[in-house]
Each structure stands twice: as structure tokens, then as C-alpha cells.
Amino acid sequence: MSTDPLSLSHVSQPAWCYPGEPITFQTRIVAARAVRDVKLRLAVDSIVSIYDFEASSGSASELTENNRVLRDASEQWVEWHADALDAGSYLFKVSARADHFEFIGNEDWRDGMSQARLEYAGNRQLAVTQIRIKRRAAYLKYLPGLYRDDEVMGKLLMLCESMWRPIDQQIETIYNYFDPRIMPAGLLPWMGGWIDVVFDNHWPEEKRRKLLTRAVWLFRRRGTRRGLAEFLRLYTGLPVEIVEHRANNMRVGAGARLGKAVALGHKNIPFTFSVRIGRPPEQENTLEYRDRLVKIINQEKPAHTRYELIIE
């Protein structure tokens, strides 16, 4: 079991970019308890230029002493140092820019590397992220060979490509916009409209996603006890019990007899069933909760049936 009082997470955005575009590095340190002599170092290679940095924290003590940007021939880096660090969460942000660099033959990529190193009581490298900086435009492959090795043409097309790339990425990953598990929340009602699912305003996002994911399964069982129970379970998150009340002592034939001993269903009403479900969370209004359950049952049950709703 680790006794390390510090944990570090590090991310860079974007994962690849064009020369001249901004890059952001964010590093978060979480201190479980007060520690001493804490150092943080973020280094990037020579094709990325650091132009700004800032530190913010969730406690009174900030790791902002002796902050500086250092450079040598191969890389540049930012260092933060604090003699003591209180327990809490600390966020560090470095703003950089991808540099223009020498055009070499038909190479399409050159990799830039950012490193975040957390140092205390010795030196340890804890996180490394990689950024790819595009060397030349991919659109060159669509031109005659005469233009493919032209640096000016490559940079000109790179400008167009950088503007169209977000649209190209959306088209390349268009299938994600049809997956209820990961699609943008604003598209959930639109997707529901495709399959005739109308969301109640009280349905939270997580339950809307689950409902759309199970929609095909639910439609195949619509009007059945199993389908109704699953729909209610998705909405409430609670176990649901449904009991169908069938006719008692009803036989068709020469020996059939009508009278008091023959019951058509629950309370002598045919085609009836009972729905038993748990109490709502304390923050829920019981009457509103019941109304929403009634709306779901009326929507999903067979039209000729009647029911009794029991909230325990």
C-alpha cells in the first residue's frame, strides 16, 4: 500500500496541432497532508515555446515561489518550488505555442514531448504526455507530385487544413453522435424523437442515456409485464414488482357455472394488475413522484387493462 502523500495528474490539449497554434498543459497536485520541499518541473522540447504560466490552489499556501522559465539548446522548462505545501489541491497551467520549424523532405510529422516531473525527497518522473506537431499539410497528397515538395504550397494548404480539420474530425467520428452513451447531452431529446421517446423534464441526463440505450429492448416488450417493470426500474432505480390478476374459477365447458364463486380479476374487475414499487428519495415530492409513475404506466401498459399502484 502506497504511503505517498502527493498524487499528480497531467494533461495536454490538444494531442496534435499545427505550427503557431496554442498548447495548454495542466497539472494538478493533491496533497493528502502537509509536506515539505516540493518541486514541480514541466519541460518541453525546442519546437514548443512557453509564453505564460499560472498557479492556483484550493488552500492558503500556493506553490508559487521562485517560479521561472529556463531554457537551453534542446528544451525549456518551468519550475515551481515551495519549502512547505499544505494539504489540499493545486492546479498549474502552462501556455505554450507550437513553433514553425524546418521543412524536411516528405516527412509529415515531428513529435514534440512535454514532461511533468514531480520532485520531493529526490527526483522522480511521474507523467509524460506527447504532442505531435504537423509538419506539412495532408492535402498535398491530392496534388500532382510537382507540388508535394513545395514548402510554400505546404504551408498555404496547412492554413486551409487547420480551418477545416474540426469539421473533418466531426465527419470522421459522426457515429459518436448516434451513441446514447457518449453523444452530447443536448442531442438526447433529438435522438429520442427518432424512436418516439419523449422525455419527462424530471428525467436526469444519466437516466435519459440509459433509456435510449435500452429503447430497442423495451419496444420489443412494450405492453408486457417485463417491459413495464424495466421501464419503471430505469426511472426509479428501485426494484419493481408487478402482479397480474387473472380470473379465478373460470372454466369454459359443459360444467361451467356462473355465480359468486367466479371472479373476473382484482376486485372483480377483469384485466387488472398491481404495481408495487419503493418509496421515492427524501428530496422527491411524493405526489409528484406518483404522478410521474402513473404517466409512465399509462404510456406503457396495454390500453384495455387497469392497475393499482402501491408505493411502499
C-alpha positions in Angstrom: 0.0 0.0 0.0 1.5 3.4 -1.1 2.1 6.0 1.6 2.9 8.8 -0.9 1.2 11.9 0.4 1.2 13.5 -3.1 -0.6 12.5 -6.3 -0.2 14.1 -9.7 -2.3 14.2 -12.9 -1.1 15.8 -16.1 -2.8 16.5 -19.4 -2.0 18.5 -22.6 -4.5 19.9 -25.0 -4.6 19.3 -28.0 -2.9 16.0 -28.7 -1.6 17.3 -32.0 -1.6 20.7 -33.6 -0.2 22.9 -36.4 2.7 25.3 -36.1 1.6 28.6 -34.5 -1.3 27.0 -32.6 -1.6 27.3 -28.8 -1.0 24.3 -26.5 -2.1 24.1 -22.8 -0.5 21.9 -20.2 -2.4 21.4 -16.9 -1.0 19.7 -13.9 -2.8 19.0 -10.6 -1.2 18.1 -7.4 -3.3 16.7 -4.5 -1.6 16.7 -1.1 -3.2 14.3 1.4 -1.2 16.0 4.2 1.3 18.8 4.7 4.7 18.1 3.0 8.0 20.0 2.8 10.3 20.9 -0.1 8.0 20.3 -3.0 9.2 20.9 -6.6 7.3 20.7 -9.9 9.0 20.8 -13.3 7.4 20.9 -16.7 9.8 20.6 -19.6 9.1 20.8 -23.4 11.5 20.4 -26.3 12.7 23.1 -28.6 9.8 23.1 -31.1 7.4 24.4 -28.4 7.7 27.8 -26.8 6.4 28.6 -23.3 5.0 32.1 -23.1 2.8 32.1 -19.9 2.1 30.2 -16.8 0.0 30.5 -13.7 -0.7 28.6 -10.5 -3.9 28.4 -8.4 -4.7 26.3 -5.3 -7.5 25.3 -3.1 -5.7 26.2 0.2 -3.9 29.1 1.7 -0.4 28.1 0.7 0.5 28.3 -3.0 3.4 26.7 -4.8 4.5 30.0 -6.5 7.9 30.8 -5.0 10.9 31.0 -7.3 8.8 30.4 -10.5 10.7 30.9 -13.7 11.1 29.8 -17.3 14.5 28.3 -18.1 16.0 27.4 -21.5 18.9 25.6 -23.1 19.7 24.5 -26.6 17.4 21.5 -26.6 14.4 22.3 -24.3 12.8 24.9 -22.0 11.0 24.4 -18.7 9.0 25.9 -15.9 9.8 25.2 -12.2 7.8 25.8 -9.1 9.3 25.3 -5.7 7.8 25.6 -2.2 9.5 24.9 1.2 6.2 23.7 2.6 2.9 22.7 1.0 -0.4 22.5 2.9 -2.9 19.7 2.4 -5.2 20.5 -0.5 -5.4 20.6 -4.3 -3.2 22.7 -6.5 -3.6 23.4 -10.2 -0.8 24.6 -12.5 -1.3 25.8 -16.1 1.4 26.4 -18.7 0.5 28.1 -22.0 2.8 27.4 -25.0 2.8 27.6 -28.7 3.9 25.2 -31.4 6.8 26.7 -33.3 7.5 26.7 -37.1 10.4 24.6 -37.9 12.5 23.5 -40.9 10.7 21.7 -43.7 12.5 18.3 -44.5 11.5 16.2 -47.5 8.3 14.2 -47.3 8.2 13.8 -43.5 4.7 14.6 -42.3 5.2 14.6 -38.6 7.7 15.5 -35.9 6.9 14.7 -32.3 7.1 17.2 -29.5 7.3 15.9 -26.0 6.1 17.6 -22.8 7.2 16.2 -19.4 5.8 16.8 -16.0 8.1 15.7 -13.2 7.1 15.8 -9.5 10.2 16.1 -7.2 10.4 15.9 -3.5 12.8 13.9 -1.3 14.6 13.0 -4.6 13.8 13.2 -8.3 11.1 11.1 -9.9 9.4 11.4 -13.3 5.7 10.8 -12.8 3.9 11.8 -16.0 4.8 12.3 -19.7 2.5 13.5 -22.5 3.3 13.6 -26.2 2.1 16.2 -28.7 2.5 15.8 -32.4 3.1 19.0 -34.4 2.1 18.7 -38.0 5.0 19.4 -40.4 3.1 19.8 -43.6 -0.4 19.7 -45.0 -2.1 16.3 -45.6 -3.9 17.9 -48.5 -0.7 17.8 -50.5 -1.3 14.2 -51.3 -4.2 15.2 -53.5 -2.0 17.5 -55.7 0.4 16.5 -58.6 3.8 15.4 -57.5 5.3 18.7 -58.7 3.7 20.5 -55.7 4.2 17.9 -53.0 7.7 19.0 -52.1 7.0 22.7 -52.3 7.3 24.3 -48.8 5.2 27.4 -49.7 2.4 25.3 -51.0 2.6 23.0 -48.0 2.2 26.0 -45.6 -0.6 27.5 -47.6 -2.6 24.3 -47.6 -1.9 23.8 -43.9 -3.7 27.1 -43.2 -6.8 25.7 -45.0 -6.5 22.3 -43.4 -6.3 23.9 -39.9 -9.7 25.6 -40.5 -11.4 22.5 -42.0 -9.9 20.0 -39.6 -12.5 20.4 -36.9 -15.2 19.7 -39.5 -13.3 16.7 -40.8 -13.0 15.3 -37.3 -16.7 15.6 -36.8 -17.4 13.7 -40.0 -14.8 11.0 -39.2 -16.4 10.4 -35.8 -20.0 11.0 -36.8 -21.0 7.6 -35.3 -20.4 9.0 -31.8 -23.3 11.4 -32.3 -25.6 8.4 -32.6 -24.4 6.5 -29.5 -26.6 7.5 -26.4 -23.8 6.6 -24.0 -21.4 9.4 -25.3 -23.4 11.7 -27.5 -23.7 15.4 -26.4 -26.5 15.8 -23.8 -28.3 18.4 -26.0 -28.8 15.8 -28.7 -30.6 13.3 -26.4 -34.1 14.7 -27.0 -33.4 14.8 -30.7 -32.4 11.1 -30.7 -35.4 10.3 -28.6 -37.6 11.9 -31.2 -36.3 9.4 -33.8 -37.7 6.5 -31.9 -40.8 8.2 -30.4 -39.3 8.6 -26.8 -40.5 11.8 -25.2 -38.5 12.6 -22.0 -40.2 13.9 -18.9 -38.5 17.1 -17.7 -37.6 15.4 -14.4 -35.5 12.7 -16.1 -31.8 13.4 -15.4 -29.2 13.0 -18.1 -27.9 9.7 -16.9 -31.3 8.1 -16.9 -32.1 9.5 -20.4 -29.0 7.9 -21.7 -29.9 4.5 -20.1 -33.4 4.7 -21.5 -32.2 5.4 -25.1 -29.7 2.6 -24.8 -32.4 0.1 -23.7 -35.0 1.5 -26.1 -34.9 -1.3 -28.7 -35.2 -3.9 -25.9 -38.1 -2.0 -24.3 -40.0 -1.6 -27.6 -39.8 -5.3 -28.3 -41.5 -5.9 -24.9 -43.9 -3.0 -24.8 -47.2 -3.9 -23.2 -45.7 -6.8 -21.3 -45.1 -7.1 -17.6 -41.4 -7.5 -18.1 -41.1 -4.4 -20.3 -43.1 -2.2 -17.9 -41.1 -3.3 -14.9 -37.8 -2.5 -16.7 -39.0 1.0 -17.8 -40.0 1.8 -14.2 -36.7 0.4 -12.8 -34.8 2.7 -15.2 -36.7 5.7 -14.0 -36.7 5.0 -10.3 -33.6 2.9 -9.8 -35.6 0.7 -7.4 -36.9 -2.9 -7.6 -40.4 -3.2 -9.2 -42.9 -6.0 -8.6 -45.8 -6.4 -11.0 -48.6 -9.0 -10.3 -51.2 -9.9 -12.9 -54.6 -10.8 -11.5 -56.1 -13.5 -13.6 -59.7 -14.8 -13.5 -60.4 -17.3 -10.7 -62.5 -20.5 -11.1 -63.4 -19.5 -14.7 -63.9 -22.6 -16.9 -65.4 -22.9 -20.3 -67.4 -26.1 -21.0 -70.5 -28.1 -20.1 -69.7 -27.8 -16.4 -69.2 -24.0 -16.4 -71.2 -22.2 -13.7 -71.6 -18.5 -13.2 -72.1 -17.1 -9.7 -70.4 -15.6 -6.7 -67.5 -18.1 -6.8 -66.4 -16.7 -10.2 -64.1 -13.7 -10.0 -63.0 -11.9 -13.2 -59.9 -10.3 -11.7 -58.7 -7.9 -8.9 -61.8 -6.6 -7.1 -63.9 -8.5 -9.7 -62.5 -6.2 -12.5 -61.0 -8.1 -15.5 -57.6 -7.5 -17.0 -56.1 -6.0 -13.8 -52.6 -5.9 -12.3 -50.8 -4.4 -9.4 -47.5 -2.4 -9.4 -45.5 -2.4 -6.2 -42.5 0.0 -6.0 -40.3 1.5 -3.4 -40.6 5.0 -1.8 -39.0 7.9 -3.6 -35.8 9.6 -2.3 -36.5 12.1 0.5 -36.0 15.1 -1.8 -38.8 13.9 -4.1 -42.3 15.2 -3.6 -44.4 12.0 -3.1 -47.4 13.3 -5.0 -45.3 14.4 -8.0 -43.4 11.1 -7.9 -46.7 9.2 -8.0 -48.0 11.3 -10.9 -44.8 10.6 -12.9 -45.1 6.8 -12.3 -48.8 6.9 -13.3 -47.8 8.7 -16.6 -45.2 6.0 -17.4 -47.6 3.1 -16.6 -50.4 4.6 -18.7 -48.0 5.1 -21.6 -46.6 1.5 -21.5 -49.5 -0.7 -20.4 -52.0 -2.3 -22.8 -54.9 0.1 -23.4 -57.6 -2.3 -22.1 -56.0 -3.0 -18.7 -56.4 -1.4 -15.3 -54.0 -1.3 -12.5 -53.3 -0.5 -8.8 -50.2 1.4 -7.9 -48.7 0.7 -4.5 -45.8 2.8 -3.3 -44.2 1.3 -0.2 
